Amino acid sequence: MIEEKFSTALILVAIAGISDGVDGFLARHFRWQSRLGTILDPLADKFLLVATFTTLTYMQLLPLWLLLLVFGRDLLIVCGALIYHFKFGEYELSPLWSSKINTVFQIALVLLVILQQELLPQVATWSTTLIWLVVASVIISGSEYIVVWGTSAWRQMKKSS
């Protein structure tokens, strides 16, 4: 993207997004799930999205505040998971629907911003709409993780006392 090869970037990001969806479907449908997979799959999603959001922000195609909001939510989730793990032990990693929707909105935004650069510069209003959908889904999913994990931690503390 930095070299402004947006067609190539669009194809690579689209392949990554589609393959992630297919991978998730196959894992659920055929029960090809493992503890390692439940950790690595969301990490791979996050690495892709953080890298693309950071690059698009560096190129001034996305606002810095959006990158910080998205990164802040992910940091909150990772820190919460680590604290929970060290305080209460192993936990079930199950992504929330709000988080999956957030990921879809983030991938769609990245694809649209890349697409805008080469093919559709007139869709700027769509990217503005997607930015606000990402903001809303970041807030909703981040809040839901706090509630779900906070409730679980509260139950664990209550159980141990």
C-alpha positions in Angstrom: 0.0 0.0 0.0 2.8 2.4 0.8 4.1 1.9 -2.7 0.5 2.7 -3.9 0.0 -0.7 -5.5 -3.6 -0.7 -4.4 -4.9 -3.3 -6.8 -2.4 -5.8 -5.3 -3.2 -4.7 -1.8 -7.0 -5.1 -2.5 -6.5 -8.6 -3.8 -4.4 -9.7 -0.8 -6.7 -8.2 1.8 -9.7 -9.6 0.1 -8.1 -13.1 0.0 -7.2 -12.8 3.7 -10.7 -11.8 4.7 -12.4 -14.4 2.6 -10.0 -17.2 3.6 -10.6 -16.2 7.3 -14.3 -16.6 6.8 -14.0 -19.9 5.0 -11.6 -21.2 7.7 -14.0 -20.2 10.5 -16.9 -21.9 8.7 -15.0 -25.1 8.1 -13.7 -25.2 11.6 -17.2 -24.9 13.1 -18.9 -27.1 10.5 -16.5 -30.0 10.7 -15.5 -29.4 14.4 -11.9 -28.8 13.4 -11.3 -26.6 16.4 -8.5 -26.6 18.9 -7.4 -24.5 21.8 -4.4 -23.3 19.7 -6.6 -22.4 16.8 -8.9 -20.4 19.0 -5.9 -18.3 20.1 -4.1 -18.1 16.7 -7.1 -17.3 14.5 -8.1 -14.1 16.2 -4.5 -13.1 16.6 -3.9 -13.4 12.9 -7.0 -11.3 12.3 -5.7 -8.6 14.6 -2.3 -8.6 13.1 -3.8 -8.1 9.6 -6.1 -5.4 10.7 -3.6 -3.6 12.9 -1.1 -3.6 10.1 -3.5 -2.4 7.5 -5.1 0.2 9.8 -1.6 1.5 10.8 -0.5 1.7 7.1 -3.7 3.5 6.0 -3.4 5.9 9.0 0.3 6.5 8.1 -0.8 7.3 4.6 -3.5 9.7 6.0 -6.3 7.6 4.5 -7.8 6.8 7.9 -7.8 9.1 11.0 -5.4 8.5 13.8 -8.2 8.6 16.4 -9.8 5.6 14.7 -6.6 3.6 14.8 -6.2 4.4 18.5 -9.8 3.4 19.2 -9.5 0.1 17.4 -6.1 -0.6 18.9 -7.3 0.4 22.3 -10.2 -2.0 22.2 -7.9 -4.8 21.2 -5.4 -3.9 23.9 -8.2 -3.9 26.5 -9.3 -7.4 25.4 -5.8 -8.8 25.5 -5.0 -7.2 28.9 -8.3 -8.4 30.3 -7.7 -11.9 29.0 -4.2 -12.0 30.5 -5.4 -10.6 33.9 -8.2 -13.2 33.9 -5.8 -16.0 33.0 -3.3 -15.1 35.8 -6.0 -14.5 38.4 -8.4 -17.3 37.7 -6.7 -19.7 35.3 -7.6 -21.1 31.9 -10.8 -19.7 30.3 -12.9 -20.5 27.3 -12.0 -18.4 24.3 -15.2 -17.8 22.5 -15.5 -14.7 20.3 -18.7 -12.7 20.8 -21.0 -11.9 17.8 -20.4 -8.2 18.4 -16.7 -8.8 17.9 -17.2 -10.8 14.7 -19.4 -8.0 13.4 -16.7 -5.5 14.4 -14.1 -7.5 12.4 -16.4 -7.6 9.4 -16.8 -3.8 9.5 -13.1 -3.3 9.9 -12.2 -5.5 6.9 -15.0 -3.9 4.9 -13.5 -0.4 5.7 -10.0 -1.4 4.8 -11.2 -2.9 1.5 -13.3 0.2 0.7 -10.5 2.6 1.5 -8.1 0.6 -0.7 -10.7 0.4 -3.4 -11.3 4.2 -3.3 -7.7 4.9 -4.0 -7.7 3.1 -7.4 -11.2 2.6 -8.7 -13.9 4.4 -6.9 -12.8 7.8 -5.4 -16.5 8.9 -5.4 -17.4 6.5 -2.6 -16.0 8.7 0.2 -19.4 8.9 1.8 -19.5 5.1 2.1 -16.1 5.1 3.9 -17.4 7.8 6.3 -20.5 5.6 7.1 -18.2 2.5 7.6 -15.9 4.5 9.9 -18.9 5.2 12.1 -20.1 1.6 12.0 -16.6 0.6 13.1 -16.7 3.1 15.9 -20.1 1.9 17.1 -19.1 -1.8 16.8 -15.8 -1.1 18.7 -17.7 0.5 21.5 -20.4 -2.2 21.6 -18.0 -5.2 21.4 -15.5 -3.7 23.8 -18.3 -3.0 26.3 -19.7 -6.5 25.9 -16.3 -8.1 26.6 -16.0 -6.0 29.7 -19.5 -7.1 30.9 -19.0 -10.8 30.0 -15.5 -11.1 31.4 -16.3 -8.9 34.4 -19.3 -11.0 35.3 -17.3 -14.2 34.9 -14.5 -12.7 37.1 -17.1 -11.6 39.7 -18.5 -15.1 39.8 -15.1 -16.6 40.2 -14.2 -14.3 43.1 -17.6 -15.0 44.7 -17.0 -18.7 44.3 -13.6 -18.6 45.9 -14.6 -16.6 48.9 
